[in-house]
Amino acid sequence: MKSIKEADVSGKRVLVRVDFNVPLDKDGKITDDGRIKAVLPTLSYLIDKKAKVILLSHLGRPEGKQNEKYVLDPVALRLQDLLKKIITNCSEVVGENISKAIDELGQGEVLMLGNLRFNPGEEANSEEFAKALASYGDIYVNDAFAVSHRAHASVTAITRFLPSYAGFLLEKETK
């Protein structure tokens, strides 16, 4: 397993698979932000190294369909509070709007894509979906230990298309 410390991330578009599948109350408020806090060391490292950070996550089990109950907006807001940095939040996962948002992303800035599981290709481990995701980055970092056992496009298939590294949380959990 190669560590993120082995990668030259400066100025690069770095796709980071995180596990922001946090519990929400009936009003959509986060009740435990532990999973968000757990990836802060990796995100801070990438921000400090002037990477363009693109976050990939899921929330809940929307079964491949758009579902307002599982949008990542509350997560993006909490992450923004924790990092004390503006997080650009997209509701989409793939498409022209994503490409445009990434083009506008500055070094050391963070973009969160929409819920991966809104696309049926995620849980199907679709090579086509993984290729689309990979097209947005130069480097892939897995910092989502809790989903690393899953054969999903953003966990396994994507590694066929980009140089891949472990984030600090994944390294810690593996040790």
C-alpha positions in Angstrom: 0.0 0.0 0.0 1.5 3.3 -1.1 1.1 6.2 1.2 -0.1 9.6 0.1 3.3 10.9 1.4 4.8 9.2 -1.6 2.8 11.2 -4.1 3.6 14.6 -5.6 0.2 16.2 -5.1 1.1 19.9 -5.5 -1.2 21.4 -8.1 -2.7 18.1 -8.9 -6.4 17.2 -9.0 -6.7 14.6 -6.2 -9.8 12.5 -5.9 -10.2 11.4 -2.3 -12.7 8.6 -1.4 -14.0 9.4 2.0 -16.7 7.8 4.1 -19.1 10.5 5.0 -22.0 8.1 5.6 -22.8 9.9 8.9 -26.0 9.5 10.9 -28.7 12.1 10.4 -31.7 12.9 12.5 -35.2 13.3 11.1 -34.5 17.0 10.3 -31.3 16.0 8.3 -28.9 17.2 10.9 -25.7 15.3 11.6 -25.8 13.5 15.0 -22.2 12.2 14.9 -19.5 13.8 12.9 -16.7 11.3 13.8 -16.3 10.1 10.2 -15.8 13.6 9.0 -13.3 14.5 11.7 -11.4 11.3 11.0 -10.3 12.4 7.5 -9.2 15.9 8.5 -5.5 15.0 8.7 -5.5 13.8 5.1 -7.5 16.7 3.8 -5.4 19.2 5.7 -2.2 17.6 4.3 -3.6 17.9 0.7 -4.7 21.5 1.2 -1.3 22.5 2.7 0.4 20.8 -0.3 -1.8 23.0 -2.7 -3.7 20.0 -4.2 -7.1 20.5 -5.8 -9.1 18.2 -3.6 -12.2 16.5 -5.0 -14.2 14.5 -2.4 -16.1 11.3 -3.3 -18.5 9.9 -0.8 -21.9 8.3 -0.3 -24.6 8.8 2.2 -27.2 6.2 3.0 -28.7 3.7 0.5 -30.5 5.6 -2.2 -30.4 2.5 -4.5 -29.0 4.3 -7.5 -31.6 7.1 -7.6 -31.6 10.7 -6.6 -33.1 11.1 -3.2 -33.1 14.4 -1.3 -32.9 12.5 2.0 -29.3 11.5 1.1 -27.8 14.7 -0.3 -24.4 15.6 1.1 -25.2 19.3 1.9 -25.1 18.9 5.7 -21.8 17.1 5.4 -20.3 19.8 3.2 -21.4 22.5 5.7 -20.0 20.6 8.7 -16.7 20.0 6.9 -16.5 23.7 6.0 -16.9 24.5 9.7 -14.2 22.0 10.7 -11.7 23.0 8.0 -12.6 26.7 8.3 -12.5 26.8 4.6 -15.2 27.1 1.9 -16.2 23.8 0.4 -17.7 23.9 -3.1 -20.5 21.5 -3.1 -22.0 19.9 -6.3 -25.2 18.0 -6.3 -24.0 16.0 -9.4 -21.5 13.2 -9.5 -20.6 13.2 -13.2 -21.2 15.6 -16.1 -20.3 19.0 -17.6 -21.0 20.9 -14.4 -18.5 18.8 -12.5 -15.8 19.4 -15.2 -16.5 23.2 -15.0 -16.4 23.2 -11.2 -13.1 21.3 -11.2 -11.6 23.7 -13.8 -12.5 26.6 -11.5 -11.0 24.9 -8.4 -7.9 26.6 -7.2 -4.9 25.0 -5.5 -5.7 24.1 -1.9 -9.4 24.3 -2.5 -12.0 21.5 -1.9 -14.9 20.3 -4.0 -17.4 17.8 -2.8 -19.2 15.8 -5.5 -22.8 14.6 -5.0 -23.7 11.3 -3.4 -22.0 8.5 -5.4 -24.8 6.1 -4.7 -27.2 8.3 -6.7 -25.5 6.7 -9.7 -26.3 3.0 -10.2 -22.8 2.5 -11.6 -21.3 3.0 -8.1 -22.6 -0.2 -6.5 -22.4 -2.1 -9.8 -18.6 -1.4 -9.8 -19.1 0.0 -13.3 -15.9 0.5 -15.3 -17.6 3.2 -17.3 -18.6 5.1 -14.1 -15.1 4.6 -12.6 -13.6 6.0 -15.8 -15.8 9.1 -15.7 -14.8 9.7 -12.1 -11.1 9.1 -12.9 -11.3 11.7 -15.7 -11.6 14.4 -13.0 -8.4 13.6 -11.2 -4.7 13.0 -11.6 -4.3 11.0 -8.4 -6.7 8.8 -6.4 -6.5 8.6 -2.6 -8.6 6.1 -0.6 -9.3 7.3 2.9 -12.5 5.4 3.4 -11.5 2.3 5.4 -15.2 1.5 6.2 -16.0 0.9 2.5 -12.7 -0.5 1.4 -14.1 -4.0 1.3 -16.7 -3.1 -1.2 -16.4 -3.7 -4.9 -17.7 -0.3 -5.9 -16.6 1.9 -8.7 -15.1 4.6 -6.5 -13.2 2.0 -4.4 -11.9 -0.7 -6.8 -12.6 0.0 -10.4 -11.2 3.6 -10.2 -7.8 2.3 -9.2 -7.3 0.9 -12.7 -7.3 4.4 -14.2 -5.3 6.5 -11.7 -2.1 6.2 -9.6 -3.6 5.2 -6.2 -2.5 5.9 -2.6 -3.7 5.4 0.9 -4.8 8.4 3.0 -3.7 8.7 6.6 -7.0 7.3 8.0 -6.7 4.2 5.8 -3.1 3.7 6.8 -3.9 4.1 10.5 -6.9 1.7 10.3 -4.8 -0.9 8.4 -2.0 -0.8 11.0 
